[in-house]
């Protein structure tokens, strides 16, 4: 789920349009593994200091189409993925079914 400071940005028309156009330009292919991309990831992560910087938030040079697995590894590392932790399509941290201790 988006952090409070970014919630408005992720709901904005500018982001939705940029996200859709970027994903279409990549043909919904993950730029890391070639799988089905589901998320447009910011290479330089958004934070409270740069949320208003269009070169961070909307510039295609800072975007990457990624699948859920590659996105999870980016944010949590392979150890978390191996432990069954992942982000769902809505950005919530969840346990992969069947991976609990």
C-alpha positions in Angstrom: 0.0 0.0 0.0 1.2 3.5 -0.8 2.7 5.5 2.0 0.6 8.4 3.2 2.8 11.0 1.5 2.5 9.2 -1.9 -1.1 8.2 -1.8 -2.3 11.3 -3.7 0.4 10.9 -6.3 -0.5 7.2 -7.0 -4.2 8.2 -7.4 -3.4 11.1 -9.8 -4.4 11.1 -13.4 -0.8 12.0 -14.3 0.5 8.8 -12.7 -2.3 6.6 -14.0 -1.7 7.9 -17.6 2.1 7.6 -17.3 1.9 4.1 -15.8 -0.5 2.8 -18.5 1.5 4.3 -21.3 4.8 3.0 -20.0 3.5 -0.5 -19.4 2.0 -0.5 -22.9 5.4 0.6 -24.3 7.0 -2.4 -22.7 4.2 -4.8 -23.9 3.6 -5.8 -20.3 6.9 -7.7 -20.3 9.1 -7.6 -17.1 12.3 -5.8 -18.0 14.3 -8.1 -15.6 13.1 -11.7 -16.3 10.8 -11.5 -19.3 7.7 -12.6 -17.3 4.4 -10.8 -17.2 4.9 -7.3 -15.8 2.3 -6.1 -13.4 3.9 -3.1 -11.7 5.6 0.1 -13.0 8.5 0.4 -10.5 10.4 3.6 -9.8 14.2 2.8 -10.0 14.9 5.8 -7.8 12.4 5.3 -5.1 9.9 8.0 -4.2 10.2 9.6 -0.8 8.8 12.7 0.9 11.6 14.9 -0.4 11.3 14.0 -4.1 7.5 13.3 -4.5 7.2 16.7 -6.3 10.1 16.1 -8.6 8.8 15.1 -12.1 12.2 13.7 -13.0 11.7 11.1 -10.3 7.9 10.5 -10.4 6.9 10.6 -14.1 10.1 10.5 -16.1 10.2 7.2 -18.1 14.0 7.0 -17.6 13.2 6.3 -13.9 10.6 3.7 -14.6 10.8 -0.1 -15.1 8.1 -2.6 -15.9 8.5 -5.6 -13.5 6.6 -8.7 -12.5 5.5 -9.3 -8.9 8.4 -11.6 -8.2 11.1 -9.2 -9.4 9.3 -6.3 -7.5 9.3 -8.4 -4.3 13.0 -9.2 -4.7 13.8 -5.5 -5.3 12.1 -4.4 -2.1 12.6 -7.3 0.2 15.5 -9.3 -1.2 15.7 -12.9 -2.2 15.6 -14.1 1.5 12.2 -12.6 2.0 10.9 -14.1 -1.2 12.3 -17.5 -0.2 10.6 -17.1 3.2 7.3 -16.6 1.3 6.8 -12.9 1.9 5.6 -10.9 -1.1 3.7 -7.8 -2.2 0.3 -8.4 -3.7 -0.9 -6.4 -6.7 -2.3 -3.7 -4.4 1.1 -3.3 -2.6 0.2 -5.1 0.6 2.8 -7.3 2.2 1.4 -10.9 2.4 2.6 -14.4 3.2 2.5 -16.8 0.2 0.0 -19.5 0.8 1.7 -22.7 2.0 4.9 -20.9 3.1 4.1 -20.4 6.8 6.2 -22.1 9.4 
